[in-house]
Amino acid sequence: MNSWQRAFILHTRTYTESSLLVDLFVENAGKITVLAKGARRKKSPLKGVLQPFTPLIVQYFGHGEIKILRQVEAMALALPLVSNSLYSAFYLNELLHRVLVADSDTTTLFEHYLHSLQQLAKQDSAENVLRSFELALLENLGYHVDFFHCSATGDDIVAAMNYQFQSEKGFISSLLQNSTSFTGEQVLALGYRQFDNQDVLKAAKRFTRMALKPYVGAKQFKSRELFLKI
């Protein structure tokens, strides 16, 4: 890729004594793994640049699964993330690292990610930011759910009724109340991305965990382990 592309770092790992493998979230290409030659050398200028949450522009080349990093520049300083906001941002990176693939259309999702980091840096509600991003990610993955109509009848979702969520179908009106049931009010709030109270936030978290599980698997997120320690 000879043109400059906006990107963020999702993950880095040692490759040789002097080089790193870097997983990038590239604006219009998804997750791209690049070899950063010499990045581990003491005097490498890349050390201060290849950091998470730093807006980058990059150039890379190659035809295999691992590209060669040609150039990288920081567009700005790393976003100021601390405490819960920092752990939340690490969760976003883990989430993207698990589900993104190369050569996918992620232009809109990239904007959601950048906006989410900016919100976290401003100390906006982390729970609100995470739930909104998870829903945006599901849409990008092609996981489309109708939050405004009963999937069995096509009738409008009614705030006072109860609904069962079925992953292959959507929300279906039901009298049952269990781990997959939601009130109509909660369903509509998900559709409008309005997380105005703790009840709706808890329902949103329960929904996104169910919907994302096929994509992320059962392995515990390291960022969630960090949350439990604070």
C-alpha positions as CSV (number, residue, x, y, z in Angstrom):
1,M,0.0,0.0,0.0
2,N,2.0,3.0,-1.3
3,S,-0.5,5.7,-0.3
4,W,-0.7,7.0,3.2
5,Q,-3.4,5.4,5.4
6,R,-4.8,6.4,8.7
7,A,-4.2,3.7,11.4
8,F,-4.0,2.8,15.0
9,I,-2.0,0.1,16.7
10,L,-4.0,-2.8,18.1
11,H,-1.1,-5.1,19.2
12,T,2.6,-5.6,19.0
13,R,4.9,-8.5,19.6
14,T,8.5,-9.4,19.3
15,Y,9.7,-10.8,16.0
16,T,13.5,-10.7,16.1
17,E,16.0,-9.1,18.4
18,S,15.6,-5.8,16.5
19,S,12.1,-6.0,14.9
20,L,8.4,-6.1,15.8
21,L,5.3,-7.5,14.3
22,V,2.6,-4.9,14.6
23,D,-1.2,-5.4,14.1
24,L,-2.7,-2.2,12.8
25,F,-6.3,-1.1,12.4
26,V,-6.1,0.6,9.0
27,E,-8.9,2.9,8.1
28,N,-10.1,1.2,4.9
29,A,-8.4,-2.1,5.1
30,G,-9.2,-3.7,8.5
31,K,-6.5,-5.5,10.5
32,I,-3.2,-5.5,8.8
33,T,0.0,-7.1,10.2
34,V,3.2,-5.4,9.4
35,L,6.9,-6.1,10.1
36,A,8.5,-3.0,11.7
37,K,12.2,-3.6,10.9
38,G,14.6,-2.2,13.6
39,A,11.7,-1.0,15.8
40,R,13.3,-2.7,18.9
41,R,16.7,-1.0,18.5
42,K,17.6,1.4,21.3
43,K,17.9,4.4,19.1
44,S,15.0,3.6,16.7
45,P,12.7,6.6,16.1
46,L,9.8,4.1,15.8
47,K,9.8,3.4,19.6
48,G,8.0,6.7,20.4
49,V,5.6,6.3,17.5
50,L,4.4,2.7,17.6
51,Q,2.2,3.2,20.7
52,P,-1.5,2.4,21.2
53,F,-4.0,5.2,20.9
54,T,-1.7,7.4,18.9
55,P,-3.3,8.5,15.6
56,L,-0.9,7.4,12.8
57,I,-0.5,7.6,9.1
58,V,1.3,4.6,7.6
59,Q,2.7,3.2,4.3
60,Y,3.3,-0.5,3.9
61,F,4.0,-2.9,1.0
62,G,4.0,-6.6,0.2
63,H,1.6,-9.3,-1.0
64,G,1.7,-11.9,1.8
65,E,-0.2,-12.0,5.1
66,I,2.6,-10.0,6.7
67,K,3.4,-6.6,5.0
68,I,6.5,-4.6,5.4
69,L,6.1,-1.2,7.2
70,R,7.6,1.4,4.8
71,Q,6.9,4.6,6.8
72,V,4.9,5.7,9.8
73,E,4.2,9.1,11.3
74,A,2.2,10.2,14.3
75,M,-0.5,12.7,13.4
76,A,-0.9,13.8,17.0
77,L,0.1,12.8,20.5
78,A,-1.4,9.7,22.0
79,L,-4.9,10.4,23.4
80,P,-4.8,11.1,27.1
81,L,-6.4,8.0,28.6
82,V,-6.2,7.1,32.3
83,S,-7.8,4.7,34.8
84,N,-11.1,3.3,33.6
85,S,-10.9,5.1,30.3
86,L,-7.5,3.5,29.6
87,Y,-8.8,0.0,30.4
88,S,-11.9,0.6,28.3
89,A,-9.7,1.6,25.4
90,F,-7.6,-1.5,25.8
91,Y,-10.8,-3.5,25.7
92,L,-11.7,-1.9,22.3
93,N,-8.3,-2.9,21.0
94,E,-8.7,-6.5,22.2
95,L,-12.2,-6.7,20.7
96,L,-11.0,-5.4,17.3
97,H,-7.9,-7.6,17.4
98,R,-10.2,-10.7,17.7
99,V,-12.8,-9.9,15.1
100,L,-11.2,-7.8,12.4
101,V,-9.8,-9.4,9.2
102,A,-7.6,-8.0,6.5
103,D,-8.9,-6.3,3.4
104,S,-12.3,-5.5,4.9
105,D,-14.3,-2.3,4.6
106,T,-13.8,-0.6,8.0
107,T,-14.0,3.1,7.0
108,T,-17.1,3.8,9.1
109,L,-16.0,1.6,12.0
110,F,-12.6,3.4,12.1
111,E,-14.5,6.7,12.6
112,H,-16.5,5.1,15.4
113,Y,-13.3,3.9,17.0
114,L,-11.6,7.3,16.8
115,H,-14.8,9.0,18.2
116,S,-14.9,6.4,21.0
117,L,-11.3,7.1,22.0
118,Q,-12.0,10.8,22.0
119,Q,-15.0,10.3,24.2
120,L,-13.0,8.2,26.6
121,A,-10.2,10.8,26.7
122,K,-12.9,13.4,27.7
123,Q,-13.9,11.0,30.6
124,D,-17.4,10.4,29.1
125,S,-19.2,7.4,30.5
126,A,-17.1,4.4,29.6
127,E,-20.1,2.0,29.7
128,N,-22.0,4.2,27.2
129,V,-19.0,4.5,24.9
130,L,-18.4,0.7,24.9
131,R,-22.0,-0.3,24.3
132,S,-22.3,2.1,21.4
133,F,-19.1,0.9,19.9
134,E,-20.0,-2.8,20.3
135,L,-23.3,-2.1,18.4
136,A,-21.4,-0.3,15.6
137,L,-19.0,-3.2,15.4
138,L,-21.8,-5.7,15.1
139,E,-23.3,-3.7,12.2
140,N,-19.9,-3.7,10.5
141,L,-19.7,-7.5,10.9
142,G,-23.1,-7.8,9.1
143,Y,-25.0,-8.6,12.3
144,H,-28.1,-6.6,11.6
145,V,-30.9,-6.7,14.2
146,D,-34.2,-4.9,13.9
147,F,-34.8,-3.2,17.3
148,F,-38.1,-1.7,16.2
149,H,-40.2,-4.6,15.0
150,C,-41.1,-8.1,16.3
151,S,-39.4,-10.5,14.0
152,A,-42.2,-13.0,14.2
153,T,-45.1,-10.6,13.4
154,G,-43.6,-7.4,12.0
155,D,-45.5,-5.4,14.6
156,D,-43.8,-2.4,16.2
157,I,-41.9,-3.1,19.4
158,V,-44.0,-2.0,22.4
159,A,-42.2,-0.6,25.4
160,A,-44.5,-2.3,27.9
161,M,-44.2,-5.8,26.4
162,N,-41.5,-8.5,26.9
163,Y,-39.4,-10.0,24.1
164,Q,-37.1,-12.9,23.7
165,F,-33.9,-12.4,21.7
166,Q,-33.1,-15.2,19.2
167,S,-29.7,-14.8,17.5
168,E,-30.9,-16.0,14.1
169,K,-34.2,-14.2,14.1
170,G,-34.2,-11.1,16.4
171,F,-36.7,-10.0,19.1
172,I,-39.9,-12.0,19.4
173,S,-42.7,-11.1,21.8
174,S,-43.0,-13.6,24.7
175,L,-44.2,-14.0,28.3
176,L,-41.1,-15.8,29.3
177,Q,-38.5,-14.0,31.5
178,N,-35.0,-15.3,31.4
179,S,-31.4,-14.4,30.4
180,T,-32.4,-13.8,26.8
181,S,-35.5,-11.7,27.5
182,F,-35.7,-7.9,27.3
183,T,-38.5,-5.4,27.9
184,G,-39.7,-3.4,24.9
185,E,-38.3,-0.3,26.5
186,Q,-34.8,-1.8,26.6
187,V,-35.0,-3.0,23.0
188,L,-36.1,0.4,21.7
189,A,-33.3,2.0,23.8
190,L,-30.8,-0.3,22.0
191,G,-32.2,0.8,18.7
192,Y,-31.9,4.5,19.5
193,R,-28.5,4.0,21.3
194,Q,-30.0,5.8,24.3
195,F,-28.4,4.4,27.5
196,D,-30.1,6.8,29.9
197,N,-30.1,4.6,33.0
198,Q,-28.4,1.6,34.6
199,D,-31.2,-0.8,33.7
200,V,-30.8,-0.1,30.0
201,L,-27.0,-0.2,30.3
202,K,-27.1,-3.7,31.9
203,A,-29.5,-4.9,29.2
204,A,-27.2,-3.5,26.5
205,K,-24.2,-5.2,27.9
206,R,-26.1,-8.5,28.1
207,F,-27.2,-8.2,24.5
208,T,-23.8,-7.3,23.1
209,R,-22.1,-10.1,25.0
210,M,-24.6,-12.6,23.5
211,A,-24.3,-11.2,20.0
212,L,-20.5,-10.9,20.0
213,K,-19.8,-14.3,21.5
214,P,-19.7,-16.2,18.2
215,Y,-17.1,-13.7,17.0
216,V,-14.9,-13.4,20.1
217,G,-15.1,-16.9,21.7
218,A,-15.1,-17.7,25.4
219,K,-11.6,-16.7,26.2
220,Q,-11.4,-14.0,28.9
221,F,-10.4,-10.5,27.9
222,K,-7.3,-9.3,29.6
223,S,-8.7,-5.8,29.9
224,R,-11.7,-7.2,31.8
225,E,-9.2,-8.8,34.2
226,L,-7.7,-5.4,34.8
227,F,-11.2,-3.9,35.5
228,L,-11.7,-6.5,38.2
229,K,-8.5,-5.4,40.0
230,I,-9.5,-1.8,40.4
